[in-house]
């Protein structure tokens, strides 16, 4: 039987090997995506996200943003338009000047991908590649071996079958946002005027101002946790009002939720992400440290006065984020 010449000549066929690894991953993602009712190709997700963040934009701008050839982007956009996920308008003869816009169906599909697919893709990618060091080819070999032991798709299904899923904010979930936070804040501190105002009017103070509120739902328990990204300036966000109900202890709901929130912050283009907390919330602080947050005196000086209970301020540094986040034994930031 012939040997694997791609591995036998690693530098000569480096591109082929990386392409083979990517196709292996993407094929599994397509399979799991189809089971979730998402008929999207992996290459289409970055296009939809770019349009969501920066659109409507031209084919040429999309090509530049994605660093993919203009003909490839044109073909991909054509398939998305056929599926009703984007609309394309033409201005002049230059094909690059076609303007691409997300449709309502495209927005809905993107939100579904964020909720039912992306957290699992990222979790498995970190599982396979997180913490690796040394020469790149050695890292590729380790990732390939891990996928031989258990495929990318099987790992995704294992994560998705944990009984947890992410929900987007809706007015129907506003009471969950308030009650979950009232539980953990009231058990350790006292509700401050800032808490009451935000918890009573989450759409006005967070959603309408460009922020996000996510929820984690546990099978058999319903909505058990929530967390918000409150926009405080251009590409500046505070991670706030994160809490998980006592009833969900041991389900890794906090870890799952935090991963989704950090992914959403990246999708929103956050250049500054910080949180405010208290040393009494030791378990939560430990969770944030494991996730890549570091203590920061500048954040404390600039934002710490917002809460009387605040004596800890942390800044998120993505390069500090490991491939696995430990589950806290408690809950709550601010």
ABEGO torsion letter per residue (X at the ends): XBBBAAAABAAAAAAAAAAAAAAAAAAAAAAAAAAAGBBBBAAAAAAAAAAAAAOBBBAAAAAAAAGBBAAAAAAAAAAAAAAGABBBBBBEABAAABBBBBBAAAAAAAAAAAAAAAAAAAAAAAAAABGBBEBAAAAAAAAAAAAAABBAAAAAAAAAAAGBBBBBBBAAAAAAAAAAAAAAAAAABBBBAAAAAAAABAAAAAAAAGBBBBBBBBBGAEBABBBBBBBAEBGBBBBBGBBBBAAABGAGAAAAAAAAAAAAAAAAGBABBBBBBBAABAAAAAAAAAAGBBBBAAAAAAAAAABAABABBBBBBAAABBABBBBBABBEBX
